[in-house]
Amino acid sequence: MEIEILKQEYDSIRSIAQRLANSIADQIRELVSTQCITLAVPLEYRVKEWSSIQDKVERNHLDLEAMTELSDLIGIRIILLFQRDLSRMCSAITNTFIIVSQEDTSERLDEARFGYRSLHYNFKLPEAWLTMPTFRNCGRFIIEAQIRTLAQHLWAAHRTSYSTSKNITFLLPFDGPFIEYQLCWKPLTSSSSVFSKKEIPM
């Protein structure tokens, strides 16, 4: 499909995609709550911007018949505080939605390399949901969910910024005040990094 026609389709379905993203985020928050899973940061979700789509289509020479063929048009990132919650979160996703594909990014690496792990699920809505007014006309969309722990997320952030100094700030809850940790990644030529923390009154 020509890029101009894709842009027209994107404009026509964007509001539906945003409504779906909002609703899926609500459903995942409910799964997190009922499964007693602890998020490290609030759930992140978005509808992919047109500029990013155009760049991806042109860079990868994608031949899309419809905008909804794009597997990451709607993306949700679930960052967990504890490693032990990974399997429960993944089970909640696979038991709730129709899985189209899944990937463990660590499997991209050979035995001589290492890197961060992120679990990716592409899924569609269950048929029964499509009769609900909130999800009407949403059966053709594919949603991408990325699930990882906070440690894995920070590793990913480090990998994308290893050549320049970068401050990464995050909060961890304890019995009392929240503790703000700031991790300063230095260039690889530097012999030191800075790791600091301070208490934040509740």
RAJOQUI-V891721 format. One record per backbone hydrogen bond with DSSP energy under -1.0 kcal/mol. CO is the residue of the C=O (numbers start at 1). NH is the residue of the N-H. Records with the same first field share a line. If there is no record, write none. Layout:
BEGIN
CO->NH, NH
END
This chain:
BEGIN
2->6
3->7
4->8
5->9
6->10
7->11
8->12
9->13
10->14
13->17
14->18
15->19
16->20
17->21
18->22
19->23
20->24
21->25
22->26
23->27
24->28
25->29
26->30
27->31
28->32
29->33
30->34
31->35
32->37
33->36
38->81
44->77
46->75
49->53
50->54
51->55
52->56
53->57
54->58
55->59
56->60
57->62
66->69
67->70
70->73
73->48
74->144
75->46
76->146
77->44
78->148
79->40
80->150
82->85
83->86
85->89
86->90
87->91
88->92
89->93
90->94
91->95
93->97
98->124
101->122
103->120
104->107
105->108
106->109
110->113
118->105
119->147
120->103
121->145
122->100, 101
123->143
124->98
126->129
127->130
129->132
132->135
135->138
138->141
143->123
144->76
145->121
146->78
147->119
148->80
149->153
150->154
151->155
152->156
153->157
154->158
155->159
156->160
158->161
161->164
166->185
168->183
170->181
172->179
174->176
178->200
179->172
180->198
181->170
182->196
183->168
184->194
185->166
187->190
194->184
196->182
198->180
200->178
END
